Structures are given as structure tokens and as C-alpha cells.
Amino acid sequence: MIGERLYRDVRLGVKTLLLHKMRSILTMMGMVFGVGAVIAMLAVGEGASKKALDEIRRLGSQNIIINSQQAVENSGQNSQRIRMNIYGLLYDDLERIQQSFDTVVRAVPAKLIRSEGRVNSRSHELRLVGTTPQWFDLVQREILAGRQLLDRDVEQNANVVVLTEHGARKLLAGQTPVGSQVLIKQGYFKVVGVIKSESTQSGTMQTPDQNIDAYIPLNVAIERFGDITTIRGNGSRSRELVELHQLIVEVDDREHVESTAASIERMLSMFHPKGDYRMSVPLALLRQAESTQRTFNIVLGSIAGISLLIGGIGIMNIMLASVTERTREIGIRRAIGAQRKQIIGQFLIETVVLSMTGGLIGIGIGLLIPWIITMVADMPTVVTPWSVMLSVVISVGIGIIFGMYPAMRAANLDPIEALRHE
């Protein structure tokens, strides 16, 4: 019985709105653009933040990344006056971290050397990364061909190298990469694998890898290239002594990451008073980025919500005009026995139909705009189910809230005065 009555009231409401098609369409425009703006703006914000969050997550939420850097007091000196610049992480730091903290599962070192790789007539600048096979466990990268470094490569002091996809294309275009020989500083290295690099800058933290990386066993890097690097530039030459350029520390549990990082920071500050290192904690950055994302979404949603508010005011304005136009109709309905709640219900149904129809059209526009942005501007966008559901709820809510005053005004009309209205 209630269902039949509701169906009848909805059909009557739609029929009434269709009597003034253009007015109804113009009234819905505020809801259409408001809902479309909410979904589109949240999709753009979600897409931008998701990319940054994914990059941080790939670094490992249980990892701590420590990089060597020149001390501030040395970085501004004239390179011609520096005979030997000694800074950065030490082999002793690696041992101290491994032995001093129960929460540390393992610490993986990396030594970075700039050099040129050559295959026949092709050459390309490489950043050699001397490390251990565990590096690939902590910073997981997709294997495109062959394999990663293995323990036997370290045990055998093997001259093997794992290239990135970028490096393989520059040096081995048109060749089968696995098994090829790359000449690096008068020594040939056998290519055993190719991995996908995901080098990027996430806020203040650089990812451990770059497109020009080439991975070799750490002991081979130390034996062949040593710890001293000669740097040339602007007609000057300087020498640097850096034992380790990077340490990636894995902690046993996410709950221990930040406390362990603080403890390592205190220990390193004792042995590196000049501050020649930089520590990054992906978990802390992840939490900060997630908090920033929530704030960003609230701001974008609030801005888009203003247009929804305007749409709601438009609906209320039109419904008030409708009450004035239909005063005599309301008086007749009240005279033949219609109750106030039935009048209220009829006008609320009309406002909800207006706002819901505008909301559904707005959802379609809101889904279309992010797709166009992604296709044209190559920007990542993500339409979340909750943003669509939120838009539907808001459109219904606006229909009820902004339709209540016109409905109450219609229901409170005096039947006798309403019948006299011309």
C-alpha cells in the first residue's frame, strides 16, 4: 500500500516537473556541475597523491634508508683547495648497526661509482651500484630478463652486472642482453639480468635507484674501483673518499621502525659529528603523505561543495516560485481533505527528483572529466567508490534540506486564502 502510494506520488512529481521542462533543466544544472565537480576534483587529488604514496610504499614500510652526503662546512669550499674530501658512511657503521640493535633484521650496503659502459661502438654513462643480493629483497624491482645478483656471484668475485631497462636499451639495443659483455674501466662484465627501474623523487627522499644504475657485487666494486673517487669539473679536480654511499636497514616490525631510526640517528651522530649523512624513513613519510592527502581531499571537497550549495539554493528558489504558482492547487487539495504531511511529501518528492536526476547526470560528467584529463594531460586520476556514493548522498540530502522550507510553506497555507488566490 505504502509502495503504491509512493510510486503514485513520484509519478505525479515527475509529471509536474515535466510541465516546465526548461525550468526544471536549468534548476538541475547546479546539481549537475556541483556533483561533477566533487567527483572530478577528488579524482584528480586522489590520483596525484596515490602515485606519491605508491612510490613511498615500494621503498618498504619496514626500511630505513641512510645516504652519505657532504657535510655543510665542506660543501661550499672551492674544489681547487680540496685535496681529499673524506665524508659519509663507514664499513664500521654497517657493523655497528647490525650488531647493536635487536630490531634490525639486516643492513644492506651500497657503494656508488660513476663510470662509462661501452659495448662495441655504443657508450653510456652508468652509476655502478656495488651491493649484495639482499638489496633486491629490500627494494623490489621487476625482473625483465635473466636474474638478479646471487650469493655465488659474491663468493666467486664474479664480474657480473645487472642493468636497468634504460641502460640495456642504450648499450644493447638490438642485442640479446643476457650474456652480453659490457666494458667498464678496462674490465668486462657479463650481463646476467635486466630489471625495471623506478627512479623518482618523492618529496625530500630520493629512491635508492636511478635509470642509469648497473648493479655489481660489492666486493668486486671495492676490489676494482677502491674507495677513492676522482671528480673533474670546471677545470678543477678533487678526490673523494667515501667508503659506503648508502645503507638500507630492514626492521623486524613496523611498530619498531621509528624508534629504531631514532636510535640509529643517535648512534651515527656520535661517530659523525659533522652530519655527513641523511636518513629517510619511508614509513614516516608515508604517514605524512596520507595525512596530507586527507587534508587535500577535504579542501577539494569543500571547494566543490560550494557549487552544490549554490545548486541547492537554486532548487529552493524555484520551489518557492512553484509554491506561489500552485497556491490555488494547494488550496483545492487541502479543501478535499489532503493533510499537511501529504503536501510536504509531494513537494519534497519533487525536490528530491530534481536533485537526484541532477546528481546522476553529474556523476556521469564526474566520471568523464577525469578520463579526459588522463587521456589529454597524462595525469593519473582515481575515481573512488566513496566519492560517487558521497555525491549521491549529498544530492539527496540537498533535495531534502533545501526542499523542506518550500514544502513547509506550502503545507502551512490557509486553504480558504489559497482558494481565493489568483
C-alpha positions in Angstrom: 0.0 0.0 0.0 2.8 2.4 1.0 4.8 1.4 -2.1 1.9 2.1 -4.4 1.2 5.5 -2.8 4.9 6.4 -3.1 5.0 5.3 -6.7 1.9 7.4 -7.4 3.4 10.4 -5.7 6.7 10.1 -7.6 4.9 9.8 -10.9 2.8 12.9 -10.1 6.0 14.8 -9.1 7.8 13.9 -12.4 4.7 14.9 -14.3 4.6 18.2 -12.6 8.2 18.9 -13.3 7.8 18.0 -16.9 5.2 20.7 -17.3 8.1 23.2 -17.0 10.9 21.3 -18.8 13.3 24.2 -19.3 12.9 25.5 -15.8 13.5 22.0 -14.4 16.6 21.5 -16.6 18.1 24.9 -15.6 17.3 24.1 -11.9 19.2 20.8 -12.2 22.3 22.4 -13.7 23.6 23.5 -10.3 23.4 19.9 -9.0 24.9 18.5 -12.3 28.0 20.7 -12.2 28.3 20.5 -8.4 28.3 16.7 -8.3 30.5 16.5 -11.3 33.0 18.9 -9.7 33.1 16.9 -6.5 33.9 13.7 -8.2 36.3 15.2 -10.7 38.3 17.2 -8.2 38.5 14.3 -5.7 39.7 12.0 -8.6 42.5 14.4 -9.5 43.6 14.8 -5.9 43.4 11.1 -5.3 45.4 10.3 -8.4 48.2 12.7 -7.6 48.6 11.5 -4.1 48.2 7.8 -4.9 51.3 8.0 -7.2 53.4 9.5 -4.5 52.1 7.1 -1.9 52.8 4.1 -4.1 56.3 5.2 -4.7 56.9 5.5 -0.9 55.3 2.1 -0.2 57.6 0.5 -2.8 60.6 1.6 -0.7 59.4 -0.6 2.1 57.5 0.4 5.2 60.0 -1.5 7.4 63.1 0.0 5.8 65.3 2.9 6.9 67.4 4.5 4.2 70.7 6.2 5.1 72.7 8.1 2.5 76.1 9.7 2.6 76.3 13.4 2.0 78.9 16.1 2.2 79.0 18.0 5.4 77.7 21.5 5.2 81.0 23.0 6.1 82.7 21.3 3.2 80.1 21.7 0.5 80.8 25.4 0.0 84.6 25.2 -0.3 86.4 25.7 -3.6 87.1 22.4 -5.1 90.6 23.5 -6.2 91.6 23.8 -2.5 90.3 20.3 -1.5 93.0 17.7 -1.9 90.9 14.9 -0.3 87.3 15.2 0.8 86.5 12.4 3.3 82.9 12.0 4.3 80.0 9.6 4.5 79.1 6.2 5.9 81.8 3.7 7.0 82.1 0.0 6.9 82.2 0.3 10.8 78.8 1.9 10.7 77.4 -1.2 8.9 78.8 -3.5 11.6 77.6 -1.3 14.4 74.1 -1.2 13.1 74.0 -4.9 12.5 75.4 -5.8 16.0 73.8 -3.1 18.2 70.1 -3.3 17.5 67.9 -6.4 18.1 65.2 -5.0 16.0 67.4 -4.8 12.9 66.9 -7.8 10.6 69.7 -6.9 8.2 71.5 -3.9 6.8 72.4 -3.8 3.1 75.3 -1.6 1.9 75.7 0.1 -1.4 78.7 1.8 -3.0 78.2 4.1 -5.9 80.7 4.7 -8.7 80.3 6.8 -11.8 81.8 5.2 -14.9 81.2 4.7 -18.6 79.9 1.5 -20.0 80.8 0.5 -23.6 79.5 -2.2 -25.9 81.2 -2.1 -29.3 80.6 1.5 -30.6 77.9 2.3 -28.1 78.8 4.0 -24.8 76.7 5.3 -21.9 77.3 6.8 -18.5 76.5 4.4 -15.7 76.2 4.6 -12.0 77.7 1.4 -10.7 76.0 0.2 -7.6 78.2 -2.2 -5.6 75.9 -4.1 -3.3 74.8 -7.5 -2.1 72.0 -9.8 -3.4 69.8 -8.7 -0.4 69.4 -5.2 -2.0 66.9 -6.7 -4.3 64.9 -8.2 -1.4 64.5 -4.8 0.3 64.0 -2.7 -2.8 61.9 -5.0 -5.0 62.1 -4.3 -8.8 60.6 -6.3 -11.6 63.0 -8.6 -13.4 62.6 -8.1 -17.2 65.2 -10.6 -18.3 67.7 -13.0 -16.7 68.2 -12.8 -12.9 69.4 -10.6 -10.1 72.7 -10.8 -8.2 73.2 -14.1 -6.3 75.3 -15.2 -3.3 77.6 -17.2 -5.6 78.4 -14.0 -7.5 79.8 -12.5 -4.3 81.6 -15.8 -3.3 83.3 -16.1 -6.7 84.1 -12.4 -7.1 82.3 -12.7 -10.4 82.4 -9.8 -12.9 78.7 -9.8 -13.5 76.3 -6.9 -13.9 72.6 -6.3 -13.7 71.4 -3.4 -15.9 68.3 -1.4 -15.8 65.9 -1.4 -18.7 67.2 2.1 -19.6 70.8 1.1 -19.6 70.1 -2.1 -21.6 68.4 -0.1 -24.3 71.2 2.4 -24.5 74.0 -0.1 -24.6 72.4 -3.3 -26.1 69.8 -2.0 -28.5 69.0 -4.9 -30.9 71.1 -7.4 -29.0 70.1 -10.1 -26.5 71.0 -8.5 -23.2 71.6 -11.6 -21.0 75.1 -13.0 -21.8 76.4 -9.8 -23.4 79.7 -8.3 -22.3 80.0 -4.6 -21.1 83.4 -2.9 -20.9 83.7 -0.9 -17.7 87.1 0.7 -17.0 89.3 -1.8 -18.8 87.2 -4.7 -17.4 84.5 -6.8 -19.0 81.3 -7.5 -17.1 78.8 -10.2 -18.1 75.2 -9.1 -18.2 73.2 -11.6 -16.1 69.9 -9.7 -15.9 67.8 -6.6 -16.7 65.4 -5.0 -14.1 62.8 -2.2 -14.3 64.0 0.9 -12.6 61.5 3.2 -10.8 63.8 6.1 -10.1 61.8 9.1 -8.8 61.9 11.9 -6.3 59.3 11.6 -3.5 59.2 14.8 -1.6 62.6 15.1 0.1 63.6 11.5 -0.4 65.4 10.1 -3.4 64.6 6.5 -4.3 67.6 4.1 -3.9 67.9 3.6 -7.7 68.3 5.6 -10.9 67.7 4.8 -14.6 71.5 4.7 -15.2 72.3 2.2 -12.4 74.2 -1.0 -13.1 74.5 -3.5 -10.2 77.7 -5.4 -9.4 78.8 -7.4 -6.3 80.1 -5.1 -3.5 83.4 -6.9 -3.1 84.1 -6.6 -6.8 83.3 -2.9 -6.7 85.8 -2.4 -3.7 88.5 -4.6 -5.3 88.3 -3.0 -8.8 87.4 0.6 -8.0 88.5 1.2 -4.4 87.1 3.9 -2.1 88.7 6.9 -3.7 86.9 8.7 -6.5 88.4 11.5 -8.7 86.0 14.2 -9.6 86.7 16.6 -12.5 84.7 19.7 -13.4 85.2 23.3 -14.4 88.9 22.8 -15.0 89.5 21.6 -11.4 90.0 18.2 -9.9 89.3 16.8 -6.4 89.3 13.5 -4.8 86.7 11.9 -2.5 87.0 9.1 -0.1 83.6 7.6 0.7 83.5 4.0 2.0 79.7 3.5 1.7 77.3 5.7 -0.1 74.1 4.1 1.2 72.7 1.7 3.8 69.2 0.2 3.7 68.2 -1.1 7.1 65.3 -3.6 7.5 63.5 -3.6 10.8 61.6 -6.6 12.1 58.3 -4.9 12.7 56.6 -1.7 11.5 55.9 -0.7 15.1 59.7 -0.6 15.8 60.7 1.4 12.7 60.6 4.9 14.0 62.1 4.1 17.4 64.9 2.1 15.7 65.5 5.0 13.3 65.8 7.4 16.3 68.3 5.1 18.0 70.4 4.7 14.8 70.3 8.5 14.4 71.7 9.0 17.9 74.5 6.4 17.3 75.5 7.9 14.0 75.6 11.4 15.4 78.3 10.2 17.9 80.6 9.0 15.1 79.6 11.6 12.5 79.6 14.9 14.4 79.7 16.8 11.0 76.4 15.3 10.0 77.7 13.8 6.7 74.7 11.5 6.3 71.0 11.8 5.6 68.3 9.4 7.0 64.9 8.8 5.3 62.1 6.7 6.9 59.6 5.7 4.3 57.0 4.8 7.0 57.1 8.3 8.5 56.9 9.8 5.0 54.0 7.5 4.2 52.0 8.6 7.3 52.8 12.3 6.5 51.7 11.8 2.9 48.5 10.1 3.9 47.7 12.9 6.3 48.4 15.5 3.6 46.2 13.5 1.2 43.3 13.6 3.6 43.7 17.3 4.1 43.9 17.9 0.4 40.7 15.9 -0.3 38.8 17.8 2.4 39.9 21.1 0.8 39.0 20.0 -2.7 35.7 18.5 -1.5 34.8 21.7 0.4 35.5 23.9 -2.7 33.4 21.6 -4.9 30.7 21.5 -2.2 30.2 25.3 -2.7 28.7 24.6 -6.1 26.4 22.0 -4.6 25.3 24.6 -2.1 24.6 27.0 -4.9 22.6 24.3 -6.7 20.6 23.7 -3.5 19.8 27.4 -3.2 18.6 27.3 -6.8 16.3 24.4 -6.1 14.8 26.2 -3.1 14.3 29.3 -5.1 12.5 27.5 -7.9 10.3 25.5 -5.5 9.3 28.7 -3.7 8.2 30.1 -7.0 6.4 26.9 -7.7 4.5 27.2 -4.4 3.4 30.7 -5.4 2.2 29.5 -8.8 0.4 26.5 -7.4 -1.3 28.2 -4.4 -4.7 27.6 -5.8 -3.9 23.9 -6.5 -2.7 23.6 -2.9 -5.9 25.2 -1.6 -8.1 22.7 -3.6 -6.1 19.7 -2.4 -6.4 20.9 1.2 -10.2 21.6 0.8 -10.8 18.0 -0.4 -9.0 16.5 2.6 -5.3 16.5 1.8 -3.2 16.6 5.1 -0.2 18.8 5.7 2.2 15.9 5.6 0.9 14.9 2.2 1.6 18.4 0.8 5.0 18.3 2.4 5.7 14.9 1.0 4.6 16.0 -2.5 7.0 19.0 -2.6 9.9 17.0 -1.1 9.4 14.3 -3.7 9.7 16.9 -6.5 12.9 18.5 -5.0 14.5 15.0 -4.4 13.7 14.0 -8.0 15.3 17.3 -9.3 18.4 16.8 -7.1 18.7 13.1 -7.8 18.4 13.5 -11.5 20.9 16.3 -11.5 23.1 14.2 -9.3 23.1 11.1 -11.6 23.9 13.3 -14.6 26.6 14.9 -12.6 28.1 11.5 -11.7 28.3 10.8 -15.5 30.1 14.1 -16.0 32.3 13.5 -13.0 33.4 10.1 -14.4 34.1 11.6 -17.8 36.2 14.6 -16.8 39.0 12.5 -15.0 39.1 10.2 -18.1 39.6 13.2 -20.4 42.3 14.6 -18.0 44.2 11.3 -18.0 44.0 11.0 -21.8 44.9 14.6 -22.7 47.3 15.6 -19.9 48.6 12.1 -19.0 47.8 12.8 -15.3 46.8 9.9 -13.1 43.3 10.2 -11.8 41.4 7.8 -9.5 37.6 7.8 -9.1 36.9 6.2 -5.7 33.6 4.5 -5.0 33.2 6.5 -1.8 33.3 9.8 -3.8 30.5 8.6 -6.0 28.4 7.4 -3.0 29.1 10.7 -1.2 27.8 12.6 -4.2 24.6 10.6 -4.3 24.0 11.1 -0.6 24.7 14.8 -0.8 22.4 15.3 -3.8 19.6 13.5 -1.9 20.4 15.4 1.3 20.3 18.8 -0.5 17.0 17.9 -2.1 15.5 17.2 1.3 17.2 20.1 3.2 16.5 22.8 0.6 13.1 21.5 -0.3 11.9 21.4 3.3 11.2 25.2 3.6 9.2 25.5 0.4 7.3 22.3 1.4 6.5 23.6 4.9 5.5 26.9 3.4 3.1 25.2 1.0 1.6 23.0 3.8 1.0 26.0 6.1 -1.0 27.9 3.6 -4.6 28.7 4.7 -6.9 26.7 2.5 -9.5 29.5 2.2 -6.9 32.1 1.4 -5.3 29.7 -1.1 -8.6 29.1 -2.9 -9.1 32.9 -3.3 -5.6 33.2 -4.8 -5.5 34.2 -8.5 
